[in-house]
Amino acid sequence: MDVDVFVASHRAEWQRLDELTRRSATLPGPEADELVTLYQRAATHLSIVRSVAPDPALLSWLSGLVVRARSAVTGTHSPAWREFGLFFSRRFPAAVYRSWRWWVPTAVLTLLVTGVLGAWVAGDQQVQATIAAPDEIRKLTEPGGAYEAYYSSNPAGSFAAQVWTNNAWVAATCLLLGVLAGIPVVLALWQNALNLGVGIGLMSGAGRGDLFFGLLIPHGLLELTAVFVAAGAGLRLGWAVLSPGRRSRAVALAQEGRAVVALALGLAGVLLVSGVIEAFVTPSGWPTWARIGIGVLAEVAFLAYVFVFGRRAARLGETGDVDARFAGDVLPEAG
């Protein structure tokens, strides 16, 4: 092949491709189609030059043109920091907001059950006797006892990591096992309500309920909210399996499952904050009102984040699912 003749034959096409590539962000429809066509031709030309006449100068220039044209045609990848920002400013809060009809009733019902259990244990000595012997209850509830010492049992940093890991695991379990018709989620909520109700009841029965709530509220508001969000999303996932609506069961499971993964990642960050509060604020020597104030502030900030940013993102069409280009293709569905 005569390289000079080949270049002369296609130079106009390459120059036109170079021009369109430079203006790719503002091209109208016909020119965008022309860009794709010329890019495909240039890629073929590059392959021919490599195999038949590997001229170094021509290969270098034509390779650079094809690379630039490919970027213009296919688009560039979003920077990682941009994806990170989009996740926490839109996708995660939208996913939490979209599921509020599941996690808010879950929270109300669980707290109601917890309160009933706490009142029952606090007001009935016979119930307390079935939980533990009087000496064991005294060791749990006395000043410096197990309930009070729990929050200062390990160095703050180590305790924060331990609490975060445990709570993140509980939240992930509620989210992912929701696919089993939501049954594991209900069992986890019952266990959580039972443990909390017994603690409230025993400490209140010993006349130290105010101390218990002073230790629980600073981190517990945000921590329990995260667990309720996870449980509500898990129940929603289970319902999508049982009743997918007009979607096929596979499509419903895929869409809700991807949103659940987004929730798991976001809730890990929320639980990290509650773990830090539990490790550094709850056992501190600060006044009770200051510790509770920090917990209330963190809770209000999270709810505002969900019901302001999340609601706005949801109204703009954000679902918490991944971008359509990453979600994969599905077959058409009737209905």
C-alpha positions in Angstrom: 0.0 0.0 0.0 1.2 3.5 -0.9 1.1 5.4 2.4 1.1 8.8 0.6 -1.9 7.9 -1.6 -3.7 6.4 1.5 -3.2 9.6 3.5 -4.2 11.8 0.5 -7.4 9.8 0.1 -8.5 10.1 3.7 -7.0 13.3 4.9 -10.2 15.3 4.4 -12.2 12.8 6.5 -9.6 12.9 9.3 -9.5 16.6 9.4 -13.3 16.7 9.5 -13.3 14.2 12.4 -10.7 16.3 14.2 -13.0 19.4 13.8 -16.1 17.6 15.0 -14.2 16.1 18.0 -13.2 19.5 19.1 -16.8 20.7 19.0 -18.4 17.4 20.3 -20.1 19.0 23.3 -22.2 21.3 21.1 -22.9 19.2 18.0 -26.4 19.1 16.6 -27.9 15.7 15.8 -26.7 15.3 12.2 -23.2 16.3 13.0 -23.2 14.0 16.0 -24.1 11.1 13.7 -21.4 12.2 11.3 -18.9 12.1 14.2 -19.8 8.5 15.0 -19.5 7.5 11.3 -16.1 9.2 10.8 -14.8 7.7 14.1 -15.7 4.2 12.9 -13.9 4.8 9.6 -10.9 6.3 11.3 -10.6 3.3 13.6 -10.7 1.0 10.5 -8.0 3.2 8.8 -5.9 2.9 11.9 -6.2 -0.9 11.9 -5.2 -1.0 8.2 -2.1 1.2 8.7 -1.0 -0.9 11.7 -1.2 -4.1 9.7 -0.1 -3.0 6.2 2.1 0.1 6.5 3.2 0.7 10.1 4.5 4.2 9.5 5.5 5.5 13.1 4.5 9.2 12.5 1.2 8.3 10.9 0.4 5.7 13.5 1.0 8.2 16.3 -1.1 10.9 14.9 -4.0 8.7 13.8 -4.0 6.9 17.1 -4.3 10.1 19.0 -7.2 11.2 16.7 -9.0 7.9 17.3 -8.6 8.1 21.1 -9.9 11.7 21.2 -12.8 10.7 18.9 -13.7 7.7 21.1 -13.8 9.9 24.2 -16.1 12.3 22.3 -18.4 9.5 21.2 -18.6 7.4 24.3 -18.1 10.1 26.9 -15.6 10.2 29.7 -16.0 8.5 33.1 -17.2 10.7 36.0 -14.5 11.4 38.5 -14.7 9.4 41.7 -15.3 12.4 43.9 -18.3 13.4 41.7 -19.9 10.0 42.1 -19.2 10.2 45.8 -20.9 13.6 46.0 -23.9 12.5 43.9 -24.4 9.4 46.1 -24.6 11.3 49.4 -26.4 14.4 48.0 -29.0 12.6 45.9 -29.0 8.8 45.7 -28.8 7.8 49.4 -31.2 10.5 50.8 -33.6 9.8 48.0 -33.5 6.0 48.7 -34.2 6.7 52.4 -37.0 9.2 51.6 -38.7 6.8 49.2 -38.9 4.1 51.8 -40.2 6.3 54.7 -43.7 4.8 54.5 -42.0 1.5 55.5 -39.5 2.6 58.1 -41.6 5.3 59.9 -44.4 2.8 60.8 -41.7 0.2 61.6 -40.1 2.7 64.1 -43.4 3.6 65.7 -44.5 0.0 66.2 -41.2 -1.1 67.5 -40.9 1.7 70.0 -44.5 1.1 71.1 -43.7 -2.6 71.7 -40.4 -1.6 73.5 -42.3 0.8 75.8 -45.0 -1.8 76.7 -42.3 -4.3 77.5 -40.3 -1.8 79.6 -43.4 -0.8 81.6 -44.3 -4.4 82.1 -40.9 -5.4 83.4 -40.5 -2.3 85.6 -43.9 -2.8 87.2 -43.9 -6.5 87.9 -41.4 -8.1 90.3 -42.4 -11.6 89.1 -41.5 -10.8 85.6 -38.1 -9.4 86.8 -37.6 -12.7 88.7 -38.0 -14.7 85.4 -35.3 -12.6 83.8 -32.6 -12.9 86.4 -32.0 -13.5 90.1 -32.2 -10.4 92.4 -28.5 -10.4 93.0 -27.8 -10.5 89.2 -30.3 -7.7 88.6 -28.7 -5.6 91.3 -25.3 -6.1 89.6 -26.8 -4.9 86.4 -28.5 -1.8 87.7 -26.4 -0.6 90.6 -24.1 2.4 90.3 -21.1 1.3 88.2 -23.0 -1.8 87.3 -23.0 -3.6 83.9 -25.4 -1.2 82.2 -23.5 1.8 83.2 -20.0 0.4 82.8 -20.7 -0.9 79.3 -20.0 2.4 77.7 -16.6 2.8 79.2 -15.5 -0.9 79.2 -13.0 -0.3 76.4 -10.9 2.6 75.1 -13.1 5.0 73.1 -11.5 4.4 69.7 -11.7 0.6 70.0 -15.2 0.8 71.4 -16.4 3.0 68.5 -15.0 0.6 66.0 -16.7 -2.3 67.8 -20.1 -0.6 68.0 -19.9 0.5 64.4 -19.1 -2.9 63.1 -21.8 -4.5 65.1 -24.5 -2.0 64.2 -23.5 -2.0 60.5 -23.8 -5.8 60.5 -27.3 -5.6 62.1 -28.4 -3.1 59.5 -27.0 -5.1 56.6 -28.7 -8.2 57.9 -32.0 -6.4 58.0 -31.5 -5.1 54.5 -30.3 -8.2 52.8 -32.3 -10.8 54.5 -35.5 -8.9 53.8 -35.6 -10.9 50.6 -36.8 -13.9 52.6 -40.3 -12.4 52.8 -39.2 -10.0 55.6 -39.4 -12.7 58.3 -35.7 -12.3 59.5 -36.3 -8.6 59.7 -39.3 -9.0 62.0 -37.4 -11.4 64.2 -34.4 -8.9 64.4 -36.8 -6.1 65.4 -38.4 -8.2 68.0 -35.1 -9.2 69.5 -34.0 -5.5 69.6 -37.2 -4.4 71.2 -37.0 -7.2 73.8 -33.4 -6.3 74.8 -34.1 -2.6 75.0 -37.4 -3.1 76.8 -35.8 -5.3 79.4 -33.0 -2.8 80.0 -35.5 0.1 80.4 -37.7 -2.0 82.7 -34.9 -3.2 85.0 -33.2 0.2 85.3 -36.6 1.9 85.8 -37.6 -0.7 88.4 -34.4 0.1 90.3 -35.2 3.8 90.2 -32.4 4.6 87.7 -34.4 5.0 84.5 -33.2 8.6 84.1 -29.6 7.5 84.0 -30.4 4.8 81.5 -32.1 7.2 79.2 -29.3 9.7 79.7 -26.9 7.0 78.4 -29.1 5.7 75.7 -30.5 8.8 74.0 -27.2 10.6 72.9 -26.3 7.8 70.4 -29.6 5.8 70.5 -31.7 8.2 68.5 -29.5 8.1 65.4 -28.6 4.5 65.9 -32.1 3.3 66.2 -33.2 5.4 63.2 -30.6 3.8 61.1 -31.8 0.3 62.2 -35.4 1.3 61.5 -34.5 2.6 58.0 -32.7 -0.7 57.3 -35.6 -2.8 58.6 -38.1 -0.8 56.6 -36.1 -1.2 53.4 -35.7 -4.9 54.1 -39.5 -5.3 54.6 -40.0 -3.3 51.3 -37.6 -5.7 49.5 -39.5 -8.7 50.9 -42.8 -7.2 49.8 -41.4 -6.6 46.3 -40.7 -10.4 46.1 -44.2 -11.3 47.3 -46.0 -8.6 45.3 -44.0 -7.1 42.5 -46.9 -5.3 41.0 -46.7 -4.7 37.2 -43.0 -5.5 37.2 -41.8 -9.0 36.9 -40.5 -10.5 40.1 -36.9 -10.5 38.7 -37.0 -6.9 37.7 -38.6 -5.8 41.0 -36.0 -7.7 43.0 -33.1 -6.3 40.9 -34.4 -2.7 41.2 -35.2 -2.8 44.9 -32.1 -4.9 45.7 -29.7 -2.3 44.1 -31.4 0.5 46.1 -30.9 -1.7 49.2 -27.2 -1.9 48.5 -27.1 1.9 48.3 -28.9 2.1 51.6 -26.4 -0.3 53.2 -23.4 1.8 52.1 -25.0 5.1 53.3 -26.2 3.7 56.6 -22.7 2.5 57.3 -21.7 6.2 57.4 -24.7 7.1 59.6 -23.8 4.3 62.0 -20.2 5.4 62.1 -21.4 8.8 63.4 -23.6 7.2 66.1 -20.7 4.9 67.0 -18.5 7.9 67.5 -21.1 9.5 69.7 -21.6 6.3 71.7 -17.9 6.0 72.3 -16.9 9.6 73.0 -20.0 11.5 74.1 -22.2 8.9 76.0 -19.6 8.0 78.6 -18.1 11.5 78.9 -18.5 13.5 82.1 -20.5 16.2 80.3 -23.9 17.2 81.8 -26.8 15.0 80.7 -28.5 17.8 78.9 -25.4 18.4 76.8 -25.0 14.8 75.8 -28.7 14.5 75.0 -28.5 17.7 73.1 -25.8 16.3 70.8 -27.9 13.2 70.2 -31.0 15.3 69.4 -28.9 17.6 67.1 -27.5 14.6 65.2 -31.0 13.1 64.8 -32.6 16.3 63.6 -29.7 16.8 61.1 -30.3 13.3 59.7 -34.1 13.8 59.4 -33.6 17.2 57.7 -31.1 15.6 55.3 -33.6 12.9 54.4 -36.8 15.0 54.2 -35.2 18.0 52.5 -32.5 16.7 50.2 -34.0 13.3 49.8 -37.5 14.6 49.0 -36.1 17.1 46.5 -34.0 14.4 44.8 -36.9 12.0 44.7 -39.1 14.6 43.1 -36.5 15.0 40.4 -36.8 11.3 39.6 -33.9 9.9 41.8 -34.7 6.4 43.1 -31.5 5.4 44.8 -30.8 2.9 42.0 -27.7 3.0 39.9 -27.6 4.9 36.7 -29.5 3.2 33.9 -26.3 2.6 31.9 -25.0 0.4 34.8 -28.3 -1.4 35.6 -28.2 -3.8 32.6 -30.8 -4.4 30.0 -34.2 -6.1 30.6 -36.7 -7.6 28.3 -39.9 -5.7 27.5 -42.8 -6.4 29.8 -46.5 -6.4 29.1 -48.8 -4.2 31.1 
